[in-house]
């Protein structure tokens, strides 16, 4: 039995990054031998075990053979005869196909270390085309490592395009699309995920609502970048800057302007009512990918109300209160912070606006604190009942909002 540290842990060691997950491959062992050593089985499709003390994953070396379409169309073989190189050969990218032996020696049959140094994301073998999830994974790694100068190799992009053209990407299951997307949205440069999918043609398959934004013009005085798709990329990266690792804020950034793809051609480059128009494609996207309910709920509110936030200083106090009520912020106060971050990302995710201030957020936080401080108890003490209490609280909240300084 020989044990190797594999995959992301080796890659991140070489990049001098913190190692989060440590996965291992075991060569020359059987499931019974693993059980005899106290390992706990957890794999459903192939033998994976948890170490009895560290709880790290140990998988028996395995090969895989394509048997059908999609992510599940594989047959696996895991037995003591499978070599380490055969196991590494089934992996997606060369930077993920390295191992370290227990003596610390690097095993790198596909030159992953060389590609790390060259900042290239390259497929391990032509078998890359057999698993459509690899298109998403390559794009996700682009989002992670773009700030370090990484790019997807031309030949790997060509394979990704072939997978789209052959219909392999059509067989991606929504759960895996969401899983990979959610991880990508938490990366430092989520725009690289969207851009990579668009370059290979997969964006129109998995996110047609986002793909439709490219080439749609906006008014240059508000959007010097002009192209709505480019704007969404900039908003995504601004969201990553304002809320690092927060995939909820990034999802709202990704979907906030979907309505602009539905603007009648004769109205361009203006986008009157794009906030309302964006709700239908957003709901279609969420129905297909099934993100958590709170993601869909907050994304709808950002889509519908982001322009009101930009105009916060112009709003009457009663309208500000309606905004908080639409957000359901008095029952869900934790919504306000990511909501405002997504709106700020929209405002600053524009050419020439990246370092602009956004005092609207500070004003609305102060206004909400003042409104939320209004309590029902004094009105109950006055003898008010039922709807009268609610109306009295509403008027008191409006008065509280009116006291907030709107200095710009």
Number of C-alpha atoms within 10 A of each C-alpha: 10 11 20 24 21 23 23 19 22 24 21 17 11 13 14 9 10 9 13 9 12 16 18 23 24 23 22 18 19 18 18 9 12 22 13 10 10 13 20 18 18 14 13 7 10 16 20 22 22 19 16 12 8 8 12 13 19 26 23 26 29 24 21 16 13 15 12 12 17 19 18 14 13 17 13 14 16 21 17 16 14 18 17 24 17 15 19 26 23 18 20 24 26 26 28 25 27 28 28 19 15 11 7 10 10 16 21 18 17 21 15 24 22 13 17 19 12 12 18 22 26 25 28 22 15 11 16 22 22 19 22 24 21 21 27 27 19 24 28 28 22 29 27 21 18 20 12 10 10 19 22 19 15 12 11 23 23 14 19 29 21 16 23 22 14 11 16 20 27 16 14 21 17 14 13 15 19 19 13 18 22 19 18 27 31 23 26 24 27 32 27 26 26 28 20 23 26 19 13 21 20 25 21 15 16 22 17 13 21 24 21 18 21 15 13 18 19 19 15 12 8 12 18 14 19 19 18 23 25 20 24 26 22 25 29 31 26 28 35 25 14 17 19 17 17 19 22 24 29 32 22 30 31 28 23 28 30 27 26 26 24 17 19 12 11 7 9 14 17 15 20 14 13 20 21 16 20 23 21 13 19 23 16 12 19 18 12 16 19 16 19 11 10 11 17 20 16 21 27 23 19 27 26 21 19 22 15 17 22 19 10 20 18 12 14 13 20 15 14 22 22 14 19 20 13 13 21 15 16 17 10 11 14 11 17 19 12 20 23 22 22 31 28 25 27 28 22 21 26 23 15 11 14 15 9 12 12 17 15 21 20 12 20 23 14 15 24 22 15 19 23 18 12 14 13 13 11 12 15 13 9 9 9 16 11 8 9 13 18 14 12 13 20 17 14 17 22 20 15 19 24 17 11 15 11 15 8 9
